[in-house]
C-alpha cells in the first residue's frame, strides 16, 4: 500500500510541476505576443508604470487562459486510454 501511495504522490507532483511550467511558458509567450499591441491607442501613457502593469496583467490573463486550455487538453487525452 505504501508503494501505491508514493506512486500517486509522485504522479501528482509531476502533473503539478508540468502545470506550473506550462503556465509560465504560456505567460511568457503571451507577453511576447502582446509586445505588438499598440496600447497608446487605449492608454494615455503606455510606457509609464501603470501601462506596463496593465501589459503584464494582460499577459498573465491571456497566458492563464491558454495554459488552462492546454492542461485540460492534456488531461482529456490521458483519459482517452480508459475508453478502450
C-alpha positions in Angstrom: 0.0 0.0 0.0 2.9 2.4 0.6 4.1 1.9 -2.9 0.7 2.9 -4.3 0.6 6.0 -2.1 4.1 7.0 -3.2 3.3 6.4 -6.9 0.2 8.6 -6.5 2.1 11.4 -4.8 4.8 11.2 -7.4 2.3 11.4 -10.2 0.6 14.4 -8.5 3.9 16.1 -8.1 4.8 15.5 -11.8 1.5 16.8 -13.0 1.6 19.9 -10.8 5.1 20.7 -11.9 4.0 20.2 -15.6 1.1 22.6 -15.0 3.4 25.2 -13.5 5.8 25.0 -16.3 3.1 25.2 -18.9 1.5 28.2 -17.2 4.8 30.1 -17.0 5.7 29.3 -20.6 2.2 30.5 -21.8 2.5 33.7 -19.8 6.0 34.3 -21.4 4.6 33.6 -24.9 1.6 35.9 -24.3 3.9 38.7 -23.0 6.0 38.3 -26.2 2.8 38.3 -28.4 1.4 41.4 -26.6 4.6 43.4 -27.4 2.9 44.1 -30.8 -0.2 45.5 -29.2 -0.5 49.3 -29.6 -1.5 50.3 -26.1 -1.1 54.0 -26.9 -4.5 53.9 -28.6 -6.1 52.9 -25.3 -3.8 54.3 -22.6 -2.5 57.8 -22.2 1.0 56.8 -21.1 1.7 53.2 -22.2 5.4 53.5 -21.2 4.6 54.5 -17.6 4.4 52.1 -14.7 0.6 51.8 -14.9 0.8 51.0 -18.6 3.5 48.4 -18.0 1.5 46.9 -15.2 -1.6 46.7 -17.4 0.5 45.0 -20.1 1.7 42.5 -17.5 -1.8 41.8 -16.3 -3.0 41.2 -19.9 -0.1 38.8 -20.4 -1.0 36.9 -17.2 -4.7 36.6 -18.0 -4.1 35.6 -21.6 -1.4 33.1 -20.6 -3.5 31.6 -17.9 -6.4 31.0 -20.4 -4.1 29.4 -22.9 -2.4 27.3 -20.2 -5.7 26.1 -18.9 -6.7 25.1 -22.4 -3.5 23.1 -22.9 -3.7 21.5 -19.4 -7.3 20.4 -19.9 -6.5 19.1 -23.4 -3.6 17.0 -22.0 -5.8 15.6 -19.2 -8.5 14.7 -21.7 -6.0 12.9 -23.9 -4.8 11.0 -20.8 -8.3 10.0 -20.0 -8.9 8.6 -23.5 -6.9 5.5 -22.7 -9.7 4.4 -20.4 -12.1 4.5 -23.3 -10.7 1.3 -24.8 
